[in-house]
Amino acid sequence: MKAGVMLLDLRTKYMDSQFDLFETSHNVVQKQKSDRLMQTLDAINQKMGKHTVQLGGIRKQAPWQIKHELLSPRYTTRWDELLVVK
């Protein structure tokens, strides 16, 4: 006879997400630090006003624009920019 064991809804002590069987203790510590950071950001934003502190990559309307003439060619992704050899 064969038997199987299914491990469902495993959760860490500190997280409310599903547990990863391949997770190391270093990952757990990093997740705890990340949670504390996000709680701190939330507390500051709640006290000082929405969007007072936010992550660096979340800039919706930057005062600057990309200089399109300095972009790299996109030969492999754009047919209209494909090189033509004569």
N, C-alpha and C positions, 0 to 999 in steps of 0.2 A: 504494500500500500504506500501511496505517496501522500504527503501532507505539506501544506504551505502555510506560511505565516504572513499575514498582511498587517503592516504597521500604518495605521491611518490616524490623522489628526494629532501627530506628534508635535508638541510645542515646547519651546525652551522656557525656562523659568522667567526670563526677562522680556521675551518678545511675545507678541500676539499673532505671529505668523507661523506657518508650518515649519517644523524642524527639518534641517538638512542632515542626513546621516553622515555626509562627508565634511561637515563643518568642523573647523578646528577651534580651539579655545581662543586663538588670536582673532578669528573672525567674530566670535561672540563678543570679545572685548571691544572690537572696532564698532560693532553694531550698537553696543551700549553707549559708547562715546558719541556716536552719531545721533542716537536717540536723545541724549542729554543736550547736544548742540541744538537739535531741532526744537526741543522744549524751551531752551533759552531764547531762540529766535522767536518762537511763538509768544513767549511771555513779554519780550521787548516790544514786539509788534502790537500786542494787546494793550500794553500800558501806554506806549508812545504814539500809536496810530498805525493803521494798516500800511504796509510796504515801507516802514521806516528802515528796517533791515531786511535785506534779501540776498539770495545767492548771487554770485558774480556773473553767471551765465544768463541771467534772466533780465535782459535789458530789452524792453519792447520797442521803445522809440529812442534810438540813439541820435544825438545831435550831429553826428557825422555820417557820411555816406561812403560806400566802397568806391574806390577809383577803378572803374571797369576796364580802363585801358591797361591796367597793371595785372589783370587776371592771367593765369596760365592758360595756354590753349587746351581745349578739351577734345583732342583727337579721338580718343577711345569711346567717348560717350555722346558726341554730337556729330551727326552726318554732315551738317553744314560747315563744320570746322575741319573736316577731313582734308589732309594734304593731297594736292593734286600734282603729280609729276608729269612733265611734258617732255 
